[in-house]
Amino acid sequence: MGTQIAQQSYFSIYRNFVTVFDLRFVAADPLLTLELWLDNAIIFKPILLLAIELPLLMLLFRLNLKPKWWVRGGSFIVASLFFLLVSFSWYGISKYQFSSVAYAGVFPNLIERNAFEGKLADKPVLTAQEPASNAPNIVFVVGESLTLDHTGIAGYERQTTPRLQGMMERGEMLLYRNAVSIGTRTLSSVPYMLTGLQGIDPHGLVYSSPTIFNYAKAAGYRTALITAQDFQWRNVDQIFVDQDLDFYKPGTDFSVSVSVSEGADDMKVLKEGIIPFLDASLGDHQKAPMLLVAQMNGSHYPYSNHSPESIKKFLPEEKPNGINAYDNTVLYTDLYLETLVKNIRQRDPNAWVFYSSDHGQDISHNKTSFNSGYGSGVIHNPLMVFPPAEFLETLRINETAPVSQADIFATIINLMQIEPVSEINGIDLRTAIDPTRLRVVSAYMKTLHNEPNAVLIMPTLSYIYIDFDRQSATLTDGNTIIPYKEMAAEYRAIFDRRLKPTNHNEP
């Protein structure tokens, strides 16, 4: 009963089976899990199914059946074969899997992943250099849970981004309309956004890759990280907070109530943390170029808590995670970005500002699935650049090209004029991008407990879903499932190179 209730409640929301990540999420924050379940779970259906099943089971066990030995033996063989079919066969994923097997099967996987955590490799050494004479100041804004589908500048029916719309019309910014996330959750996107990697990473390549701060420091930059969130979650701070980070303020410096689901107020962080840092770093007294990474509180759930009453325009907010509540958070991000860019431009008209949300949200009128799965709302996110005026037309060549969050990293290190010393997977946004380019969005990353799946994104945003545990691939029609080994060789090559440990510390 327990496994059926848990699995059916989860499946009714996400149309998927419970994973290792979900079990760890429950362990990390049981209260948040309970709140989300109470807000979204379909309770009646599991109870109804149990009410039908239990009397049938009781009747079955009360029957005085005495089958012959060959009937019992044959039944045992059929039952065993059927169990193997639904438990281990790649083609049984969507057709024959049932709740008790699906739920119980996660626990051996959890034990296996905990038992075989690999050791981390050392990062390659970067050679320090003098900053280039024309090295620009750079600000990289990492948003939170903003989906492109709910931005007015991308055609949403509500004007949730009036300030950005004005900036776009004045030629102050560019929106890339075919951009995808690196991952579907903060832990599978932010660490990779700041190391320039994209794709599956089951062996922790991210931990042995230089960060954006390591490159910036080697290029002669002053470095800073100001975040509205709890950057110690899952020890993310240990990847980035080292000798090459000159200035660091986490969300807990701005609010004592910062948690996994709610960071500090974005405008408070901007006014009390970011603007004072800009005042101290830019202007006539500036001694070195500056790189600032600013991570937002953004549009995380519960949405109603992530915008103040003064900004709320779409009312009433009947549900804490409803569409009105979400759209009000987009309005707040709109205000934040306009205010931030204005403050930067007042101090340095030639600075570069980049923005990309870590992932989106699956928002609909019927239900909200948050950032589970690979739906368009989760992976198709806004990527914006606020460049010096003379570079706008250069960047426009990729306005509709298949771009990725990883391209921001590649663009930044090229602006710094420093060469990569290990693998990066992005492309400089100032160069023409192949219109047939394939991209990967994944949860198979060590920072996210290695949830073994990924999608290969086509230029049209359709995708092939790969389940590495079951060695299956679901094709772009969403229905046809084939063994992974039968997928096109050029597609498999994108993943196979990361499935086995190897040395990627070559640029």
C-alpha positions in Angstrom: 0.0 0.0 0.0 2.8 2.4 0.9 4.7 1.9 -2.4 1.5 2.2 -4.4 0.3 5.4 -2.8 3.8 7.0 -3.1 4.3 6.0 -6.7 0.8 6.7 -7.9 0.8 10.2 -6.3 4.1 11.0 -7.9 3.1 9.6 -11.3 -0.2 11.5 -11.3 1.7 14.8 -11.2 4.9 14.1 -13.2 3.9 11.2 -15.5 7.1 9.5 -14.4 8.5 7.1 -11.9 10.2 8.0 -8.6 14.0 8.3 -9.0 17.0 8.3 -6.8 17.0 12.1 -6.8 13.5 12.2 -5.5 14.3 9.9 -2.6 17.3 12.1 -1.7 15.2 15.2 -2.1 12.7 13.8 0.5 15.6 13.1 2.9 17.1 16.5 2.4 13.8 18.4 3.1 10.9 16.3 4.2 8.7 19.3 5.1 9.1 20.9 1.6 8.2 17.5 0.1 5.0 17.3 2.2 4.0 20.9 1.3 4.4 20.2 -2.4 2.5 16.9 -2.1 -0.4 18.6 -0.3 -0.6 21.3 -2.9 -0.5 19.0 -5.9 -1.2 15.4 -5.2 -4.2 13.6 -6.6 -5.3 11.7 -3.5 -8.6 10.2 -4.6 -7.3 8.1 -7.5 -4.7 6.0 -5.4 -7.3 5.5 -2.7 -9.9 4.4 -5.3 -7.4 1.9 -6.9 -6.6 0.5 -3.5 -10.2 0.1 -2.6 -10.7 -1.9 -5.7 -7.5 -4.0 -5.4 -7.7 -4.9 -1.7 -11.1 -6.8 -1.8 -9.9 -8.6 -4.9 -6.7 -9.7 -3.2 -8.6 -10.8 -0.1 -10.9 -12.8 -2.2 -8.0 -14.4 -4.1 -6.3 -15.5 -0.9 -9.5 -17.0 0.6 -10.2 -19.2 -2.5 -9.5 -22.9 -1.7 -7.5 -23.5 -4.9 -5.6 -26.8 -5.3 -4.1 -26.8 -8.8 -2.0 -29.7 -10.0 1.8 -29.6 -9.8 2.2 -28.8 -13.5 -0.2 -25.9 -13.2 1.7 -24.5 -10.2 5.1 -25.0 -12.0 3.8 -23.4 -15.2 2.4 -20.4 -13.2 5.7 -20.0 -11.4 7.6 -19.8 -14.8 5.1 -17.4 -16.3 5.1 -15.2 -13.2 8.9 -15.1 -13.1 9.3 -14.2 -16.8 6.7 -11.5 -16.4 8.4 -10.1 -13.4 11.7 -10.0 -15.3 9.9 -8.3 -18.2 8.4 -5.5 -16.3 11.5 -5.0 -14.0 14.5 -5.1 -16.4 13.4 -5.0 -20.1 14.0 -1.8 -21.9 10.7 -2.1 -23.8 8.7 -2.5 -20.6 9.3 1.0 -19.3 6.2 2.7 -20.4 3.9 -0.2 -21.0 4.3 -2.8 -18.2 6.0 -1.1 -15.3 3.8 -1.0 -12.1 4.1 1.0 -9.0 5.5 -1.4 -6.4 8.3 -2.7 -8.7 9.1 0.8 -9.9 9.3 2.3 -6.4 11.2 -0.6 -4.8 13.6 -0.8 -7.7 15.0 2.7 -6.8 16.5 1.6 -3.5 19.2 -0.8 -4.9 20.1 2.0 -7.3 20.4 4.5 -4.4 22.7 2.1 -2.5 24.8 1.5 -5.6 25.3 5.2 -6.3 26.2 5.9 -2.7 28.7 3.1 -2.6 30.6 4.0 -5.8 31.1 7.7 -5.5 34.4 8.3 -7.3 37.3 10.5 -6.1 37.7 13.9 -7.5 40.6 14.8 -9.8 42.8 17.9 -9.4 42.1 20.9 -11.6 44.7 21.9 -14.3 46.9 24.8 -13.4 46.1 28.1 -15.1 49.0 30.5 -16.0 48.4 34.0 -14.8 48.5 36.8 -17.4 48.2 40.5 -17.5 44.6 41.7 -18.4 44.1 42.5 -22.0 44.2 46.3 -22.7 40.6 46.2 -23.9 39.3 43.6 -21.4 35.7 44.5 -20.5 33.8 44.4 -17.3 31.5 41.4 -17.2 28.3 40.6 -15.2 26.8 37.1 -15.5 23.3 36.9 -14.0 22.1 33.4 -13.2 18.3 33.4 -13.0 16.1 31.0 -11.2 13.2 29.0 -12.7 12.2 31.5 -15.4 10.7 29.9 -18.5 10.6 31.6 -21.9 7.0 30.8 -22.4 5.9 33.3 -19.7 7.9 36.3 -20.9 6.2 39.0 -22.8 9.3 39.7 -24.9 8.9 36.1 -26.3 5.3 36.5 -27.2 3.5 35.5 -24.0 -0.1 36.8 -24.0 0.5 38.7 -20.8 3.1 41.5 -20.8 5.2 40.2 -17.9 8.4 41.9 -19.1 7.4 45.5 -20.1 10.8 46.9 -19.0 12.8 44.4 -21.0 10.5 45.0 -23.9 11.4 48.7 -23.9 15.1 47.8 -23.7 14.8 45.5 -26.6 13.0 48.1 -28.7 15.8 50.6 -27.9 18.4 48.2 -29.0 19.9 47.6 -25.5 19.6 43.9 -25.4 19.1 40.7 -27.4 17.0 37.6 -26.6 18.0 34.2 -28.0 14.8 32.4 -28.9 16.2 28.9 -29.3 18.2 28.5 -26.1 18.1 25.5 -23.8 19.3 24.7 -20.3 22.2 22.5 -19.4 20.1 20.7 -16.7 16.6 20.7 -15.3 17.5 21.6 -11.7 19.8 24.1 -10.0 22.3 21.4 -9.1 22.4 20.1 -12.7 22.8 23.5 -14.3 24.5 26.2 -12.2 27.7 24.2 -11.5 28.0 23.5 -15.3 27.0 27.0 -16.4 30.0 28.3 -14.3 32.4 25.6 -15.7 31.4 25.7 -19.3 30.4 22.0 -19.6 27.3 20.5 -21.2 26.1 17.0 -21.4 26.1 13.9 -19.1 28.7 13.9 -16.4 28.4 10.6 -14.4 32.1 10.7 -13.3 32.3 14.3 -12.1 34.3 16.0 -14.8 32.8 19.3 -13.4 34.9 18.9 -10.2 38.2 18.8 -12.1 37.4 21.7 -14.5 38.5 25.3 -13.9 35.6 27.6 -13.0 34.7 30.9 -14.5 36.4 32.5 -11.5 39.6 30.5 -12.0 39.8 31.7 -15.6 38.9 35.3 -14.7 41.6 35.5 -12.0 44.2 34.1 -14.4 43.2 36.7 -16.9 43.9 39.5 -14.4 40.2 40.1 -13.4 38.8 40.9 -10.0 36.2 38.2 -9.2 32.9 38.3 -7.3 30.0 36.1 -6.5 26.8 37.5 -4.9 23.9 35.1 -4.5 20.4 35.4 -3.1 20.4 31.6 -2.5 21.9 29.2 0.0 25.1 28.4 -1.9 26.1 25.8 0.6 23.4 23.4 -0.5 25.0 20.1 -1.5 28.4 21.8 -1.0 28.2 23.8 -4.2 30.2 26.6 -2.6 33.2 24.2 -2.3 33.4 24.1 -6.1 33.6 27.9 -6.6 34.7 29.5 -3.3 38.5 29.3 -3.4 41.5 31.5 -3.6 40.4 32.9 -7.0 37.2 34.4 -5.7 37.9 37.8 -4.4 34.5 38.8 -3.1 31.7 36.5 -1.9 28.3 37.2 -0.3 25.7 34.3 0.0 22.0 34.7 0.5 22.3 34.1 4.3 24.1 37.5 4.5 20.9 39.2 3.4 18.2 37.0 5.1 18.3 34.6 8.0 15.3 32.7 6.6 17.1 31.5 3.4 16.3 27.9 2.5 16.4 25.5 -0.4 13.1 26.8 -1.7 13.4 30.4 -0.9 16.3 32.8 -1.1 16.8 36.4 -0.1 14.7 39.1 -1.8 16.3 39.9 -5.2 15.9 43.7 -4.9 17.3 43.7 -1.4 20.4 41.8 -2.7 20.7 44.2 -5.5 20.5 47.3 -3.4 22.5 46.1 -0.4 25.0 43.8 -2.1 25.4 44.3 -5.8 25.2 48.0 -6.2 27.7 48.7 -3.4 30.1 46.2 -5.0 29.7 48.0 -8.4 30.4 51.3 -6.6 33.6 49.9 -5.1 34.7 48.1 -8.3 33.9 50.4 -11.2 34.7 54.0 -12.2 37.9 56.0 -12.4 39.4 54.2 -9.4 39.1 50.8 -11.1 42.5 49.0 -11.1 41.5 45.7 -12.9 38.6 44.5 -15.0 35.8 42.9 -13.0 33.7 39.7 -13.3 30.6 39.5 -11.2 28.3 36.4 -11.1 24.9 37.3 -9.5 22.6 34.5 -8.7 18.9 35.3 -8.3 16.1 34.1 -6.0 13.9 34.5 -9.2 10.7 32.4 -9.7 11.3 29.4 -7.4 8.3 27.7 -5.8 6.3 28.6 -3.8 5.8 31.4 -6.4 3.7 33.6 -4.2 6.6 34.2 -1.8 8.9 35.4 -4.6 7.4 38.8 -5.4 6.4 41.6 -3.1 2.8 43.0 -2.9 3.9 46.2 -4.5 4.8 44.4 -7.8 1.9 42.0 -8.0 -0.3 42.8 -11.0 -1.9 39.5 -11.9 -4.5 38.9 -9.2 -5.9 37.2 -7.3 -3.2 34.7 -6.4 -5.6 32.0 -5.5 -2.9 29.3 -5.3 0.7 29.8 -4.0 1.9 27.9 -7.1 -0.7 29.1 -9.6 -0.1 31.0 -12.9 -0.9 34.5 -11.4 1.7 33.9 -8.7 4.3 32.8 -11.2 3.7 35.6 -13.6 4.2 38.1 -10.8 7.6 36.7 -10.2 8.4 37.3 -13.8 7.4 41.0 -13.4 9.9 41.1 -10.4 12.7 39.7 -12.5 11.9 42.2 -15.2 12.3 45.1 -12.7 15.5 43.5 -11.3 17.2 43.2 -14.7 16.3 46.7 -15.8 17.6 48.2 -12.5 20.8 46.2 -12.6 21.6 47.0 -16.2 20.9 50.7 -15.6 23.3 50.8 -12.7 26.0 49.1 -14.6 25.6 51.4 -17.6 25.9 54.5 -15.4 29.3 53.2 -14.3 30.5 51.6 -17.5 28.7 51.9 -20.9 31.0 49.2 -22.4 30.3 46.4 -19.8 28.8 43.1 -20.9 25.8 41.7 -19.1 24.6 38.1 -19.6 21.4 36.5 -18.3 20.2 32.9 -18.3 17.8 31.1 -16.0 19.2 27.9 -14.5 16.0 26.1 -15.7 12.3 26.8 -16.2 9.0 25.6 -14.8 6.2 23.6 -16.3 3.3 25.9 -15.8 -0.3 25.2 -17.0 -3.9 26.1 -16.1 -4.5 22.5 -15.0 -1.5 21.7 -12.8 2.0 22.8 -12.1 4.7 20.1 -12.5 7.5 22.5 -11.5 10.8 21.6 -13.1 10.4 17.8 -13.3 11.1 16.2 -16.6 12.1 17.7 -20.0 9.1 19.6 -21.0 9.5 22.8 -23.1 8.7 25.0 -20.1 11.6 23.4 -18.2 14.3 23.3 -20.8 13.5 26.2 -23.2 14.7 29.2 -21.3 15.4 32.9 -21.8 19.0 33.7 -22.6 19.7 37.4 -22.9 22.7 39.5 -23.6 23.0 43.3 -22.8 26.2 44.1 -24.8 27.9 47.4 -25.6 25.9 49.0 -28.4 28.4 48.3 -31.2 28.2 44.5 -30.7 24.4 44.1 -30.9 24.3 43.4 -34.7 27.2 40.9 -34.4 25.3 38.9 -31.7 22.1 39.0 -33.8 23.4 36.4 -36.2 22.5 33.7 -33.6 19.2 35.1 -32.5 17.3 32.1 -33.7 20.2 29.6 -33.8 20.3 26.5 -31.5 22.2 28.0 -28.5 22.9 26.7 -25.0 23.6 28.1 -21.6 27.2 26.8 -22.0 27.7 29.4 -24.8 27.8 32.2 -22.2 30.9 30.7 -20.6 32.6 30.3 -23.9 31.8 33.9 -24.9 33.0 35.3 -21.5 36.4 33.6 -21.6 36.9 34.8 -25.2 36.1 38.3 -24.1 38.7 37.9 -21.4 41.1 36.7 -24.1 42.3 33.6 -22.2 42.6 30.2 -23.7 40.8 27.2 -22.2 43.1 24.5 -20.7 40.4 21.8 -20.5 37.2 20.8 -22.3 34.4 23.3 -22.6 31.3 22.7 -24.6 30.0 26.1 -25.5 30.4 28.3 -28.6 31.2 32.0 -28.6 27.9 33.8 -29.3 29.7 36.3 -31.5 30.5 33.5 -34.1 28.0 31.9 -36.4 26.5 28.7 -34.9 25.7 25.7 -37.0 21.9 25.6 -37.6 22.0 21.8 -37.3 23.7 21.8 -33.9 22.6 19.2 -31.3 22.5 20.0 -27.6 22.1 17.9 -24.5 20.0 18.6 -21.4 20.6 16.1 -18.6 20.1 15.0 -15.0 23.0 12.5 -15.3 25.4 14.6 -13.3 27.4 14.0 -10.2 26.2 17.2 -8.6 22.6 15.9 -8.9 23.1 12.4 -7.6 23.6 11.0 -11.2 20.0 10.5 -12.2 20.7 8.4 -15.3 18.8 10.1 -18.1 19.2 12.9 -20.7 17.7 14.3 -23.8 19.3 15.0 -27.1 17.8 18.3 -28.4 17.2 18.8 -32.1 17.4 22.3 -33.6 13.6 22.3 -33.7 13.5 21.6 -29.9 12.1 18.1 -30.3 14.3 15.5 -28.5 15.3 11.9 -28.0 15.0 10.8 -24.4 17.7 8.3 -23.2 17.4 6.2 -20.1 20.8 4.9 -19.3 19.7 2.5 -16.6 17.3 0.7 -18.9 19.5 1.3 -22.0 16.6 2.7 -24.0 15.9 5.6 -26.2 12.5 7.2 -26.8 12.4 8.8 -30.2 11.2 12.3 -31.0 7.6 11.1 -31.6 7.4 10.4 -27.8 6.1 6.8 -28.4 8.7 4.8 -30.2 11.2 3.1 -27.9 14.3 1.4 -29.2 17.4 -0.1 -27.4 20.1 2.5 -26.8 22.6 0.5 -28.9 20.3 0.9 -31.9 20.3 4.6 -31.8 22.3 6.4 -34.6 26.0 6.1 -34.0 26.6 9.8 -34.3 24.1 10.3 -31.5 25.5 7.6 -29.2 29.0 9.1 -29.6 27.8 12.3 -27.9 27.1 10.2 -24.8 29.5 7.3 -24.9 32.6 9.5 -24.5 31.3 10.5 -21.1 30.0 7.1 -19.9 33.4 5.7 -19.3 36.0 7.5 -17.2 38.6 9.2 -19.3 40.9 12.2 -19.4 39.0 15.2 -20.7 41.5 17.8 -19.5 42.4 18.7 -23.0 40.9 21.9 -24.6 
